[in-house]
Amino acid sequence: MYNDLAQILVQHPPIKHISISNPPDMQFFPFCDSLKTSEITGLTFKNMKLSQDQFSILQESLINIPFRSLSFQNVFTPKIYKFFYTDFLTGYITSRLTMLNLDHNKNIEIDKILKDLPVICSLSFASCSLDISETLDTIGRAGLNTLTLLNLSGNYAQNFFSNSTQCPSELTRLDLNDVTWSSGVLPSFFKYITTKTFTKGLKLFVERVSFDFIEDSENEEPIKNEQDDVVIDIPIENEDADDENEGDEQNQKEEVQPKKTSKKIEANGDWPSVDDVFQSATTFPIVELGWSGNPITQAFIDFLVKNERLTTLFLSETFSPEANSFDLFVSSINKLTKLTNLVMKGSNDFELGSSISSLLTVLQEHPSLTLLDISNQNIGNEGITAVTNLIQSNDILQIINFDGSNVT
């Protein structure tokens, strides 16, 4: 594979980025040689183990090209860290590096990575077994005045945020998706965010929050009472039966099919305390918000409305017809007067079906929405009718995605 890549780089020098997930073989070194005459600006290596020799030859190749981005995701062995900190991340490498991704590498020493990154704009340490408060503070104290994007998704949050927690001065986007939060830490984070000044606003992604002090009820087996057992007799199809009997059997089968139900996201754990923070907030910096998989409460909606610069909102896999949170959201959506992008993708567990029609009707009067994604919401024919009415009534809306509508 690496030999093929080397040939491609020679024959098609304008290629700018290559992502590789194949373990290095004997052709890795010729591949690195071909990099020296390429115009590659970004390289990604995933799910492999690179040796010190391989890092060294790669470093020699990078010195000859105008690269800006490097990604090493799940590639380090314990023995390679010291070499990476002290020998690889030096000189020309760090002077050129604007984007660095080290996702899925455990036991990273953040301070040793940050020692010399003068032009870094984007850092990603997703799923690295890091405490996000401690890591944010370490990065904030490193003096990275060009850093605007930080991804700490998939880590954990045990340490509280406080006024002394440092944050990169030019940060405009912070990703904390799929983080596991200890008791009291999530409210401290939102208090921290809503008391800081982000001159350029903040794009914040805190999707699919989980708490380490709440058991997952979905994984618990229900207690079974033998007296409550229900026996369902499903007739077996008889090849010799006449058409009428076959129809009766089919009807009986349909009658015992379980009714599809959607999941409901509960506002338990620290969510009431987060609502308290929202209600007392004095600063509203958010311009983009990823909130998929989290509960929707009145306090949250009121907080959204106060973020007057909010332009983009992600609420995928969040609503179900059985929850009143959707009605709360529908009644307030037109108060988000600067909102231009709304993403509400559904899934098997979270789909609104025809209930989405109430939202589509209200959006006919929305003053700024240009993009709407309601894909995989299983909206059916009734929902498609509402989509048609929305398109006809709202001249501002430019893009609407309703794939997975299950139209008959």
C-alpha positions in Angstrom: 0.0 0.0 0.0 2.8 2.5 0.9 4.5 1.7 -2.4 1.2 2.7 -4.2 1.0 5.9 -2.2 4.6 6.7 -3.2 3.7 6.3 -6.9 0.6 8.5 -6.5 2.6 11.3 -4.8 5.1 11.2 -7.7 2.5 11.2 -10.4 0.0 13.6 -8.7 2.0 16.1 -6.7 -1.0 18.5 -6.1 -2.4 16.1 -3.4 -2.6 18.0 -0.2 -3.7 15.5 2.5 -3.3 11.8 3.1 -5.0 9.7 5.8 -3.5 6.3 6.5 -4.6 3.5 8.7 -2.5 0.6 7.4 0.4 -0.5 9.6 3.8 0.5 8.2 5.7 -2.1 6.1 9.0 -2.2 4.3 7.7 0.4 1.8 7.2 3.0 4.5 10.6 4.5 3.9 10.2 4.9 0.1 6.9 6.5 0.9 8.6 9.0 3.1 11.1 9.7 0.4 8.3 10.5 -2.0 6.9 13.0 0.5 10.0 15.1 0.0 9.0 16.3 -3.4 5.3 16.4 -2.8 3.0 19.3 -2.0 1.4 17.6 1.0 0.2 20.0 3.7 -1.4 17.4 6.0 -0.8 13.8 7.1 -3.0 11.5 9.3 -1.9 8.2 10.7 -4.5 6.1 12.5 -4.6 2.9 14.6 -1.0 1.7 14.0 2.2 1.8 16.0 5.1 3.9 14.6 8.6 3.1 15.8 11.3 5.7 16.5 13.0 5.0 13.2 9.8 5.6 11.4 9.2 8.9 13.2 12.7 9.9 12.4 12.4 9.3 8.6 9.1 11.0 8.6 10.6 14.0 10.3 13.3 14.2 7.6 10.6 14.2 4.9 8.5 16.9 6.6 11.4 19.3 6.6 11.2 19.4 2.8 7.5 20.2 2.4 5.1 23.0 3.3 3.0 20.9 5.7 0.7 22.5 8.3 -1.3 19.6 9.8 -0.3 16.4 11.6 -2.5 13.8 13.1 -1.3 10.7 15.0 -4.4 8.9 16.3 -3.7 5.8 18.5 -0.1 5.4 17.2 2.1 5.8 20.2 3.7 3.0 22.3 4.9 3.9 25.8 8.5 3.9 24.7 8.0 6.5 21.9 6.6 9.3 24.0 9.9 10.7 25.1 11.3 10.7 21.6 8.2 12.4 20.3 8.4 15.2 22.9 12.1 15.9 22.8 13.2 15.0 19.2 10.2 15.0 16.9 8.4 18.1 18.1 11.2 20.5 17.5 12.6 23.1 15.1 11.0 23.2 11.7 8.2 20.8 12.7 6.8 23.0 15.5 7.4 26.3 13.6 5.1 25.1 10.8 2.5 23.2 12.7 -1.0 24.8 12.8 -3.1 21.7 13.5 -2.1 18.8 15.7 -4.4 15.8 16.5 -3.3 13.2 19.1 -6.6 11.5 19.7 -6.8 8.1 21.4 -3.3 8.2 22.8 -3.2 7.4 26.5 -0.8 8.8 29.1 0.1 12.0 27.1 2.0 14.6 29.0 0.3 17.7 27.8 2.8 20.3 29.0 5.6 18.6 27.1 3.7 18.8 23.8 2.9 22.5 24.4 6.4 23.7 25.0 7.0 25.1 21.5 4.0 25.6 19.3 4.2 29.2 18.1 1.6 29.1 15.3 -0.7 26.3 16.5 -4.4 27.0 15.7 -6.1 23.7 16.4 -5.4 21.0 19.1 -7.2 17.7 19.5 -6.8 15.3 22.5 -10.0 13.4 22.2 -10.3 10.1 24.2 -6.8 10.5 25.8 -7.9 9.8 29.4 -7.5 13.4 30.4 -9.3 15.5 33.0 -10.7 18.4 31.0 -10.5 21.1 33.7 -6.8 20.3 34.4 -6.0 20.0 30.7 -7.8 23.3 29.8 -5.9 25.1 32.5 -2.5 23.6 31.4 -3.2 24.7 27.8 -4.4 28.1 29.0 -1.2 28.7 30.8 1.0 27.7 27.9 0.7 31.1 26.2 -0.7 29.7 22.9 -1.9 33.0 21.5 -2.9 31.6 18.1 -5.0 28.6 19.4 -8.6 29.0 18.4 -9.9 25.4 18.4 -9.6 22.8 21.2 -11.1 19.3 21.2 -11.2 17.4 24.5 -14.1 15.1 23.7 -14.3 11.6 25.1 -12.3 12.4 28.2 -13.5 12.8 31.8 -14.3 15.7 34.2 -13.4 15.2 37.8 -11.8 18.5 38.8 -14.0 21.6 39.3 -13.7 24.7 37.2 -13.1 27.9 39.0 -12.2 31.5 38.3 -8.5 30.6 38.4 -8.9 28.0 35.6 -7.1 29.4 32.6 -8.4 29.3 29.1 -6.5 30.1 25.8 -7.0 33.8 25.1 -8.1 33.4 21.5 -10.2 30.3 21.9 -13.4 30.3 19.7 -14.4 26.7 19.6 -14.4 24.1 22.4 -15.5 20.4 21.9 -16.4 18.4 25.0 -18.7 15.7 23.5 -19.1 12.4 25.2 -17.4 13.5 28.4 -18.2 11.7 31.6 -18.8 14.2 34.4 -18.4 13.8 38.2 -20.8 15.2 40.6 -21.0 19.0 40.6 -18.4 19.5 37.8 -20.8 20.2 34.9 -22.5 23.1 36.7 -19.1 24.5 37.6 -18.1 24.3 33.9 -21.2 26.3 32.8 -20.7 28.8 35.5 -17.1 29.2 34.3 -18.2 29.7 30.7 -21.0 32.1 31.5 -18.7 34.4 33.5 -16.0 34.7 30.9 -15.7 37.1 28.1 -15.3 35.6 24.6 -14.9 38.7 22.4 -15.4 36.6 19.2 -18.0 34.4 20.8 -17.7 30.7 21.6 -18.6 27.6 19.5 -19.4 25.1 22.2 -20.1 21.4 21.7 -21.2 19.5 24.8 -23.1 16.6 23.3 -24.2 13.3 24.9 -23.3 14.2 28.5 -23.0 11.3 31.0 -22.5 11.3 34.7 -20.3 8.8 36.6 -22.6 8.9 39.6 -25.7 7.7 37.8 -26.3 4.1 36.8 -27.4 3.4 33.2 -30.9 2.1 33.7 -31.0 0.8 30.2 -28.3 -1.7 31.0 -30.1 -3.0 34.1 -32.2 -6.1 33.7 -35.7 -5.6 35.0 -36.8 -7.6 38.0 -39.0 -10.4 36.7 -42.0 -11.7 38.6 -42.8 -15.2 37.5 -46.5 -14.7 38.2 -46.5 -11.9 35.7 -45.3 -14.0 32.8 -47.3 -13.5 29.6 -47.5 -16.3 27.1 -48.2 -15.3 23.5 -49.4 -18.0 21.2 -48.1 -17.2 17.7 -49.6 -19.5 15.1 -47.2 -21.3 12.7 -47.9 -20.9 9.1 -49.5 -24.0 7.5 -48.6 -24.5 3.9 -51.8 -26.4 3.3 -54.0 -23.7 4.8 -56.3 -21.8 2.5 -55.8 -18.1 1.7 -58.4 -17.1 4.3 -56.6 -18.9 7.1 -53.2 -17.4 6.0 -54.7 -14.0 6.2 -56.0 -14.7 9.7 -52.6 -15.9 10.8 -50.9 -12.8 9.4 -53.4 -10.6 11.3 -52.6 -12.5 14.5 -48.9 -12.0 13.9 -49.3 -8.3 13.4 -51.4 -8.0 16.6 -48.5 -9.3 18.7 -45.8 -7.1 17.2 -44.4 -4.7 19.9 -45.2 -1.1 19.4 -42.2 1.0 18.6 -41.4 3.5 21.3 -38.7 6.3 21.4 -36.3 6.9 24.2 -36.7 9.9 26.5 -33.8 11.9 27.8 -34.2 12.6 31.5 -33.1 15.8 33.2 -31.6 14.0 36.2 -28.1 14.0 37.8 -26.6 17.5 37.8 -29.1 18.9 35.2 -31.2 20.8 37.7 -28.0 22.5 39.0 -27.1 23.3 35.4 -30.5 24.9 35.0 -29.8 27.0 38.0 -26.6 28.3 36.4 -28.5 29.1 33.2 -31.0 31.1 35.1 -28.4 33.2 36.9 -26.0 33.6 34.0 -24.8 37.1 33.2 -22.7 36.5 30.1 -24.0 34.9 26.9 -21.1 34.1 24.6 -22.4 31.2 22.5 -22.5 31.5 18.7 -22.8 27.8 18.0 -24.0 25.1 20.3 -23.9 21.3 20.0 -26.5 19.9 22.5 -27.4 16.6 20.9 -28.5 13.9 23.3 -29.0 16.2 26.2 -32.3 17.2 28.0 -34.2 20.2 26.9 -35.7 22.3 29.7 -37.4 25.7 30.0 -34.3 27.1 31.7 -32.1 25.8 28.8 -34.4 27.4 26.2 -34.5 30.7 28.1 -30.7 30.6 28.2 -30.6 30.0 24.4 -32.8 33.0 23.7 -30.4 35.2 25.8 -27.4 34.2 23.6 -28.3 36.8 21.0 -25.3 35.8 18.7 -26.4 32.2 18.4 -26.4 31.2 14.7 -26.1 27.4 14.8 -27.7 24.7 16.9 -27.3 21.0 16.9 -30.1 19.0 18.6 -29.8 15.6 16.9 -31.2 12.4 18.6 -32.7 14.6 21.3 -36.5 14.6 20.9 -39.2 12.0 21.0 -43.0 12.5 20.5 -43.7 11.4 24.1 -41.6 14.1 25.7 -43.0 17.6 26.3 -39.5 19.1 25.7 -40.3 19.2 22.0 -43.3 21.4 22.6 -41.2 23.7 24.7 -38.7 24.0 21.9 -41.3 24.6 19.2 -42.9 27.4 21.2 -39.6 29.3 21.5 -37.8 28.6 18.2 -38.8 31.8 16.6 -37.3 33.8 19.5 -33.9 32.7 18.3 -33.8 35.5 15.8 -30.2 35.1 14.6 -30.4 31.4 14.1 -29.4 30.3 10.6 -28.5 26.6 11.0 -30.7 24.0 12.8 -29.6 20.4 12.8 -32.1 17.9 14.3 -31.2 14.5 12.8 -33.2 11.5 14.1 -32.4 7.9 14.7 -34.2 4.6 15.5 -34.3 5.6 19.2 -35.1 9.3 18.7 -37.5 10.1 15.9 -40.3 12.6 15.9 -42.3 11.1 13.0 -45.3 13.2 12.0 -45.1 15.2 15.3 -42.4 17.3 13.6 -45.2 19.0 11.6 -45.7 21.5 14.5 -42.1 22.7 14.2 -42.2 23.0 10.5 -45.4 25.1 10.7 -43.9 27.5 13.2 -40.7 27.8 11.1 -42.7 29.3 8.3 -42.4 32.6 10.2 -38.7 32.2 11.3 -36.8 35.4 10.4 -33.3 34.0 9.7 -33.1 30.2 9.3 -31.4 29.2 6.0 -30.4 25.5 6.7 -32.6 22.8 8.3 -31.6 19.2 8.7 -34.4 16.8 9.9 -33.0 13.7 8.2 -33.9 10.3 9.7 -36.9 11.6 11.6 -39.3 9.2 9.8 -41.7 12.1 9.2 -43.9 10.2 6.7 -46.4 11.7 4.2 -47.8 14.1 6.8 -44.4 15.5 7.5 -43.6 15.9 3.8 -46.7 17.9 3.4 -45.5 20.2 6.2 -42.1 20.4 4.5 -43.7 21.5 1.3 -45.7 24.2 3.1 -42.6 25.4 4.8 -40.7 25.7 1.5 -43.6 27.6 -0.1 -44.0 30.0 2.9 -40.4 30.8 3.9 -38.3 32.5 1.3 -35.2 32.7 3.5 -34.8 29.0 3.9 -32.2 27.7 1.3 -31.3 24.2 2.3 -33.5 21.5 3.9 -32.4 17.9 4.4 -35.2 15.4 5.0 -33.6 12.1 4.0 -34.9 9.1 5.8 -38.5 10.4 5.9 -40.1 7.0 5.1 -42.5 8.4 2.5 -45.1 6.0 1.1 
